Amino acid sequence: MLKKDLKLSLGPLLYYWPRDLTLDFYTQVAGWPVDVVYLGETVCSRRHELRLDDWMQVAQKLADAGKEVVLSTQTLIESESDLKALRKIVENKNFRVEANDFGAVHLLVQAGVPFVAGPALNIYNPDTLACMATLNAIRWVPPVEMPRSMLISMPVPENMETELFSFGRLPLAFSARCFTARRYNLQKDDCQFRCIDHADGLDLNTREGEAFLVMNGIQTQSANVHTLAHRLNELTETAVTHLRLSPQSQRMADIVKLFRDALDEKISAADAKAKLETCMVSAGCDGYWLGTSGSSMGAD
Amino acid sequence: MPATLLELICPAGSLPALKAAVDHGADGVYLGLKDNTNARNFSGLNFDARSLAEGIGYAHGKHRKVLLALNTYPQPATLSRWQQAVDTAAEAGVDAIILADPGLMAYASKTHPDLRLHLSVQGSATNYEAINFYHQHFGIQRAVLPRVLSLPQVENVRRHTPVELELFGFGGLCVMVEGRCLLSSYACGDSPNTFGACSPGHAVRWQQTPQGMETRLNGVLIDRYADHEKAGYPTLCKGRFEVQGETYYALEEPTSLNTLELLPEMHRLGIAAVKIEGRQRSPAYVAQVTQVWRAAIDAVKANAENFRPQTSWLAQLDKVSEGSMHTLGAYYRPWK
């Protein structure tokens, strides 16, 4: 696919931001050059600044602004109330759903609706991807650790779109435990929602002071910001149709515009990289794309 | 009630470990082949065709089961190797294979319809809808639950699925949901999902420094030990890190899971099997842990109401545990 024809997606907000900030953020998104917007809480069921009804209102406004809206489901589904929330999303009549767990896939298949196969489904090979196509997945997001070499050798079924995680701190792990609550010596059931104080996660450094990971409630992310803005030319041989940009608290509008300009060749790859570095919350990385440690940044 | 109740499933990283498990009372053993088709891809471990045949012969001779783990995710270039492994397992006569990848389940259920399939913990099925997905589409008969659910949550799963449940009872504890952890590949390029190992040996460095013994994973400092501290393997979720100026076990302490005291409850819930972690451990370890758990499960089956873990059992298990500390993990809600 030509670079200019690639679409931009805004991934689900992985952090817990105050209600007004979140609503304001999505008001701005309506005017950004993104084609698809993923909405909803994917990390922790305790977060409630926005309820499903609120997300649905945001969704409608973005749809009215011409965006394709997808409702993302929670990644770790443990309890009956998690399932209840999941069923409500699956049963919505207006918007497509991204499944981040095979429980969600099961319900979507039963409902007979097309869906997006999210990055947490662990689709690593052609057989599994074909299986997802049979089940009516119309788009898939490869695992964030999948290198370019592997993606190139994946035959993608006809009519299946491929969305690549292309910008943001990498969602690396999920746990039953809340690491943010643990930091404050609180139990998860009485977490006091301390993750709301960490708009881009809570930094975890090595004992040598090296930035390593970020704690975001039950999710662990990379400290480094994964970015492929300087590698867009490497996408053309792949089946990628969409680039996913994961929200951060600062300068997201600039980041989206930089990616769009780079795709439209209004700025060079080197320029895009240099400008992005001034926008990112920490150092960049692209090692996963190159098939090495995810934290590293390859030579240009 | 399920067909089986509280089967004791023990780790066999080698033929001597398999024999130790069988001799000390395991109802079944689980093992893997010598490559990245399983999640304990460490050098010196696992089985080739010959040792597999001998192991199956030994176990079946004593009416015990052999389960073969093919629980990593096949990749485009090497998919056929995973499929061949399924064929190998079927032809060798294993009692079940343990899978995580839907594509591989589709292959196994189509090619070997009589081969029993278990859903690996690496399949990350934490709710009954997910388990029922694998059951409906691929005929999965047993699911190994990730170590993230509390017991009431396990009970709820049990009520809503015909699939047998297997729970981890003892051994190394993943603080992250299995199958949903890329910390290892972020640090060193190899993940459990594709490479079959977390914090693999080739990336590990131990170095004595003036500040103490340092353990590193691909150069990342995982922990540093004072002279009086016992240095542990640098599994990266169990290191000490610095958060807001404080250094502590930010993700998890180097503890082991031990659910001995929960056995009566597992019995009541109709749990089909209890799994002991540790294919990377020695035959002596396997023998000791198997012996204790055999005695405990027999005691629960004889009289669940009056079951109390014996002090001698706990002492034996303490001796072999990682970090010599025990936790009930997520089965106990406040752990979360």
Contacts between the chains, C-beta under 8 A, distances in Angstrom:
chain1	res1	chain2	res2	distance
A	75	B	180	7.3
A	76	B	126	6.2
A	76	B	148	7.1
A	76	B	177	6.1
A	76	B	180	7.5
A	77	B	126	6.1
A	77	B	127	4.6
A	77	B	129	7.6
A	77	B	130	7.4
A	78	B	126	5.3
A	78	B	127	6.4
A	78	B	148	6.6
A	78	B	149	5.9
A	78	B	153	5.6
A	79	B	153	6.1
A	79	B	156	7.6
A	80	B	156	5.9
A	82	B	127	7.0
A	83	B	127	6.1
A	83	B	129	6.3
A	86	B	129	7.7
A	101	B	124	7.6
A	101	B	126	7.6
A	101	B	127	7.3
A	101	B	130	6.0
A	102	B	102	7.9
A	102	B	123	7.7
A	102	B	124	7.8
A	102	B	125	6.4
A	102	B	129	7.8
A	102	B	130	4.1
A	102	B	133	4.8
A	102	B	134	7.0
A	103	B	125	7.7
A	103	B	126	7.9
A	103	B	127	4.6
A	103	B	128	7.6
A	103	B	129	3.4
A	103	B	130	3.9
A	103	B	133	6.9
A	104	B	129	7.6
A	105	B	130	7.9
A	105	B	133	5.9
A	106	B	129	4.7
A	106	B	130	6.6
A	106	B	132	6.1
A	106	B	133	3.7
A	106	B	136	7.5
A	107	B	129	6.0
A	109	B	133	7.7
A	120	B	124	7.9
A	120	B	180	6.1
A	122	B	73	5.8
A	122	B	100	7.5
A	122	B	101	7.4
A	122	B	124	7.4
A	122	B	179	6.2
A	122	B	180	7.9
A	122	B	193	6.3
A	124	B	73	3.9
A	124	B	74	6.6
A	124	B	75	5.4
A	124	B	101	7.0
A	124	B	193	6.9
A	124	B	194	6.6
A	125	B	73	6.9
A	125	B	74	4.7
A	125	B	75	5.7
A	125	B	76	5.6
A	125	B	79	5.1
A	125	B	101	7.0
A	125	B	103	5.4
A	126	B	76	5.8
A	126	B	79	6.9
A	126	B	103	7.4
A	127	B	74	7.5
A	127	B	79	6.5
A	127	B	101	7.9
A	127	B	102	7.9
A	127	B	103	2.8
A	127	B	104	7.0
A	127	B	106	6.3
A	127	B	107	6.5
A	128	B	73	7.9
A	128	B	101	5.8
A	128	B	102	5.0
A	128	B	103	3.5
A	128	B	104	7.8
A	129	B	103	7.6
A	130	B	103	7.2
A	131	B	102	5.1
A	131	B	103	5.6
A	131	B	106	5.7
A	132	B	102	7.8
A	143	B	182	7.6
A	143	B	193	7.1
A	144	B	182	6.9
A	145	B	182	5.1
A	145	B	185	4.9
A	145	B	186	7.7
A	145	B	191	5.8
A	145	B	193	7.4
A	145	B	194	7.4
A	150	B	75	5.8
A	150	B	76	6.1
A	150	B	77	7.6
A	153	B	76	4.1
A	153	B	77	5.9
A	154	B	76	5.3
A	155	B	76	7.9
A	170	B	182	7.4
A	170	B	186	6.8
A	172	B	181	7.1
A	172	B	182	4.5
A	172	B	183	5.5
A	172	B	186	5.4
A	173	B	176	4.3
A	173	B	177	7.5
A	173	B	180	6.3
A	173	B	181	4.1
A	173	B	182	6.4
A	173	B	183	5.4
A	173	B	237	7.9
A	174	B	176	6.4
A	174	B	177	4.9
A	174	B	180	4.8
A	174	B	181	7.7
A	175	B	148	6.9
A	175	B	175	5.4
A	175	B	176	4.8
A	175	B	177	6.3
A	175	B	251	7.8
A	176	B	147	7.9
A	176	B	148	3.5
A	176	B	149	7.3
A	176	B	177	7.3
A	176	B	330	4.4
A	176	B	335	7.9
A	176	B	336	5.1
A	177	B	175	6.0
A	177	B	251	8.0
A	177	B	252	7.6
A	177	B	330	7.4
A	177	B	335	6.9
A	177	B	336	4.9
A	178	B	336	6.6
A	179	B	250	6.6
A	179	B	251	6.1
A	182	B	250	7.5
A	183	B	243	5.6
A	183	B	244	7.2
A	183	B	250	7.1
A	187	B	334	5.4
A	187	B	336	7.2
A	188	B	336	4.3
A	189	B	333	7.1
A	189	B	334	8.0
A	189	B	336	7.6
A	202	B	243	6.5
A	202	B	244	7.5
A	203	B	243	6.9
A	203	B	244	7.9
A	204	B	241	4.9
A	204	B	242	7.5
A	204	B	243	5.3
A	204	B	250	5.4
A	205	B	241	6.4
A	205	B	242	4.6
A	205	B	243	7.4
A	206	B	220	6.1
A	206	B	221	4.4
A	206	B	222	7.7
A	206	B	241	6.2
A	206	B	242	7.0
A	207	B	221	5.6
A	207	B	223	7.5
A	207	B	224	5.6
A	207	B	240	6.5
A	207	B	241	7.0
A	207	B	242	5.8
A	207	B	247	5.9
A	208	B	221	5.1
A	209	B	242	6.9
A	210	B	220	7.1
A	210	B	221	7.2
A	212	B	187	7.9
A	212	B	220	6.3
A	212	B	241	6.8
A	213	B	183	7.3
A	213	B	186	7.9
A	213	B	241	7.7
A	215	B	243	7.3
A	215	B	250	7.1
A	220	B	176	7.2
A	220	B	183	6.6
A	220	B	251	7.2
A	222	B	186	5.7
A	287	B	189	7.3
A	288	B	185	7.4
A	288	B	186	7.9
A	291	B	189	7.5
A	292	B	189	5.0
A	293	B	185	7.0
A	293	B	186	6.6
A	293	B	187	6.0
A	293	B	188	5.3
A	293	B	189	4.4
A	293	B	218	5.9
A	294	B	182	7.0
A	294	B	185	5.9
A	294	B	186	3.9
A	294	B	187	7.8
A	294	B	189	7.7
A	295	B	186	5.4
A	295	B	187	6.4
A	295	B	220	7.9
